[in-house]
Amino acid sequence: MKQEIDPKETSRAQAFELWMKSPMPMVTLVKTFDVTHLRRVSQRQGLKFNMLLCWCIGKAASQVPEFYLLPKDGKLFRFDRLGINVIVDNVQGGISNCDVPYCDNLQQFGLDYDKLTKESATSCRDVNDDDAMIVGTSAVVGTELDCIVNQYTGIYNNPFLVWGRFKRRWFRITLTISLQFHHVQFDGQQAALFLERLQQTLNTISPK
């Protein structure tokens, strides 16, 4: 559920005053993650790497309260649940957007991920979940990437994560991920907490 809230009654009051009217309020952080364990789980269990990574992102984001906030149109909104947006290659050769509801149960998330992304790909229609706070993702797997800075249009203020193809380095596998976020939503402290929680989740994810 989406609810408008008074910024003055939140921990983001000062940030709202400082950055809500900024012409460029987006911040981008880039971190290289160790995804060796995630890759092993994907291969051994026959689960999609991208699905597992999206679940890990949702898991880490759910532990940071500011991820449930969204600044938009001069207002601040709070949501009671999260969703992960996945960009899907559709059957017409284009792309579609698909919002997958996040839940702590990895198996259920995987079922929803497969069902909704397939629906979006075959129908060539976006699957939107307007009642959830959406965390955007994009996998540019055609090449290895060192950094991605997304465009800022002033329309989509949601946090957005992008990555390329993972890299093999000796016995480890790494993946560089960029996180773009609106400065009203959180500061570097909350962003860093999320990135640390994401690495912890990548290290400990279990399909059971």
C-alpha positions as CSV (number, residue, x, y, z in Angstrom):
1,M,0.0,0.0,0.0
2,K,1.2,3.5,-0.8
3,Q,0.6,6.4,1.6
4,E,1.7,10.0,1.5
5,I,3.5,11.1,4.7
6,D,4.7,14.3,6.1
7,P,8.5,14.5,5.6
8,K,8.9,16.6,8.8
9,E,7.7,13.6,10.8
10,T,10.5,11.3,9.3
11,S,14.2,11.1,9.6
12,R,14.4,12.5,6.0
13,A,13.1,15.9,6.9
14,Q,16.3,17.8,6.4
15,A,17.2,15.8,3.2
16,F,13.7,16.6,1.8
17,E,14.3,20.3,2.3
18,L,17.8,20.1,0.8
19,W,17.2,17.8,-2.2
20,M,13.6,17.6,-3.2
21,K,13.9,20.6,-5.6
22,S,17.4,19.8,-6.7
23,P,17.7,19.5,-10.5
24,M,20.0,16.6,-10.1
25,P,19.3,14.8,-6.8
26,M,20.4,11.3,-7.9
27,V,23.6,9.7,-6.4
28,T,25.4,6.7,-7.8
29,L,27.6,4.3,-5.9
30,V,29.5,1.5,-7.5
31,K,30.8,-1.6,-5.7
32,T,32.3,-4.9,-6.9
33,F,30.7,-7.9,-5.2
34,D,32.0,-11.4,-4.7
35,V,29.2,-13.6,-6.2
36,T,31.1,-16.9,-6.1
37,H,28.7,-18.5,-3.7
38,L,25.7,-17.2,-5.6
39,R,27.0,-18.7,-8.9
40,R,27.5,-22.1,-7.2
41,V,24.0,-22.1,-5.8
42,S,22.7,-21.2,-9.3
43,Q,24.6,-24.0,-10.9
44,R,24.0,-26.7,-8.3
45,Q,20.3,-26.0,-7.8
46,G,19.5,-25.2,-11.5
47,L,18.2,-21.7,-10.5
48,K,18.5,-18.6,-12.6
49,F,21.4,-16.4,-11.5
50,N,19.5,-13.2,-12.2
51,M,16.5,-14.4,-10.2
52,L,18.8,-15.2,-7.2
53,L,20.5,-11.9,-7.4
54,C,17.2,-10.0,-7.5
55,W,16.0,-11.9,-4.4
56,C,19.2,-11.0,-2.6
57,I,18.7,-7.3,-3.6
58,G,15.1,-7.5,-2.2
59,K,16.4,-9.2,1.0
60,A,19.0,-6.6,1.6
61,A,16.7,-3.7,0.8
62,S,14.0,-5.0,3.2
63,Q,16.4,-4.6,6.1
64,V,16.9,-0.8,5.4
65,P,13.7,1.2,6.4
66,E,14.5,4.0,3.9
67,F,14.0,1.7,1.0
68,Y,10.2,1.8,1.7
69,L,10.2,5.6,1.0
70,L,9.8,7.3,-2.3
71,P,10.1,11.0,-3.1
72,K,8.0,12.0,-6.1
73,D,6.2,15.1,-7.4
74,G,7.3,17.2,-4.4
75,K,5.9,14.7,-1.9
76,L,7.1,11.8,0.2
77,F,5.4,8.4,0.1
78,R,5.8,5.3,2.3
79,F,5.1,1.7,1.1
80,D,4.5,-1.4,3.2
81,R,6.1,-3.8,0.8
82,L,8.8,-4.0,-1.9
83,G,8.9,-5.2,-5.5
84,I,11.9,-5.8,-7.8
85,N,11.6,-4.5,-11.4
86,V,13.2,-6.8,-14.1
87,I,13.7,-5.7,-17.7
88,V,12.6,-8.6,-19.9
89,D,13.5,-9.3,-23.5
90,N,10.1,-9.9,-25.2
91,V,9.2,-12.0,-28.2
92,Q,8.9,-9.0,-30.5
93,G,12.6,-8.2,-30.0
94,G,12.0,-5.3,-27.6
95,I,12.0,-5.0,-23.9
96,S,9.2,-5.0,-21.3
97,N,9.2,-4.1,-17.6
98,C,8.1,-6.6,-15.0
99,D,7.6,-6.0,-11.3
100,V,8.1,-9.1,-9.2
101,P,6.8,-8.8,-5.6
102,Y,9.5,-9.5,-3.0
103,C,8.9,-12.0,-0.3
104,D,11.4,-13.6,2.2
105,N,10.5,-17.0,0.9
106,L,13.0,-17.6,-2.0
107,Q,11.0,-20.5,-3.5
108,Q,7.9,-18.3,-3.8
109,F,9.8,-15.4,-5.2
110,G,11.3,-17.8,-7.8
111,L,7.9,-19.0,-8.8
112,D,6.6,-15.4,-9.1
113,Y,9.7,-14.4,-11.0
114,D,9.3,-17.2,-13.6
115,K,5.6,-16.7,-14.0
116,L,5.6,-12.9,-14.3
117,T,8.7,-12.5,-16.5
118,K,7.4,-15.2,-18.9
119,E,4.0,-13.4,-19.0
120,S,5.7,-10.1,-19.8
121,A,8.0,-11.6,-22.4
122,T,5.2,-13.4,-24.3
123,S,2.5,-10.6,-24.1
124,C,5.0,-7.8,-24.7
125,R,3.3,-5.9,-22.0
126,D,4.6,-4.3,-18.8
127,V,3.6,-6.0,-15.5
128,N,3.3,-3.2,-13.0
129,D,2.8,-3.4,-9.2
130,D,1.8,0.2,-8.3
131,D,1.1,-0.7,-4.6
132,A,4.8,-1.8,-4.0
133,M,7.9,0.3,-3.6
134,I,9.8,-0.8,-6.7
135,V,13.6,-1.3,-6.8
136,G,14.7,-1.2,-10.4
137,T,17.3,-3.5,-11.9
138,S,18.9,-4.0,-15.3
139,A,21.3,-6.7,-16.4
140,V,23.5,-5.7,-19.3
141,V,25.1,-9.1,-19.7
142,G,26.5,-8.7,-23.2
143,T,29.8,-7.4,-21.8
144,E,31.7,-6.9,-18.6
145,L,31.2,-3.4,-17.1
146,D,33.3,-1.4,-14.7
147,C,30.6,1.3,-14.0
148,I,27.1,2.4,-15.1
149,V,25.5,5.7,-14.5
150,N,21.8,5.7,-15.4
151,Q,20.0,8.6,-17.0
152,Y,18.0,10.8,-14.7
153,T,14.7,12.0,-16.1
154,G,12.9,13.3,-13.0
155,I,10.2,10.8,-13.6
156,Y,11.6,7.6,-12.1
157,N,13.1,8.4,-8.7
158,N,13.2,4.8,-7.4
159,P,16.6,3.2,-6.5
160,F,18.1,1.5,-9.5
161,L,20.7,-1.2,-9.7
162,V,22.6,-2.2,-12.9
163,W,25.2,-4.8,-13.6
164,G,27.0,-6.4,-16.6
165,R,28.5,-9.8,-17.1
166,F,30.3,-11.3,-14.1
167,K,34.1,-11.7,-14.1
168,R,36.1,-14.8,-13.4
169,R,39.3,-14.1,-11.4
170,W,41.2,-17.2,-10.5
171,F,38.9,-19.1,-8.1
172,R,36.5,-16.2,-7.4
173,I,33.7,-14.7,-9.5
174,T,33.0,-11.0,-9.1
175,L,30.2,-8.7,-10.3
176,T,30.3,-4.9,-10.4
177,I,27.0,-3.3,-9.5
178,S,26.0,0.3,-9.6
179,L,23.3,1.7,-7.2
180,Q,21.6,4.9,-8.1
181,F,19.3,6.5,-5.6
182,H,17.5,9.8,-4.8
183,H,19.2,11.8,-2.1
184,V,15.9,12.5,-0.4
185,Q,15.3,8.8,0.1
186,F,18.6,8.1,1.9
187,D,22.2,9.2,2.3
188,G,25.5,7.5,1.8
189,Q,25.2,5.9,5.2
190,Q,22.0,4.0,4.3
191,A,23.3,3.2,0.9
192,A,26.5,1.7,2.3
193,L,24.5,-0.3,4.8
194,F,22.4,-1.8,2.0
195,L,25.5,-2.6,-0.1
196,E,27.1,-4.4,3.0
197,R,23.8,-6.3,3.6
198,L,23.7,-7.3,0.0
199,Q,27.2,-8.8,0.1
200,Q,26.3,-10.7,3.3
201,T,23.2,-12.1,1.6
202,L,25.2,-13.1,-1.4
203,N,27.5,-15.0,0.8
204,T,24.8,-16.9,2.8
205,I,21.9,-17.4,0.4
206,S,20.5,-21.0,0.6
207,P,17.6,-22.4,-1.5
208,K,16.4,-24.4,1.4
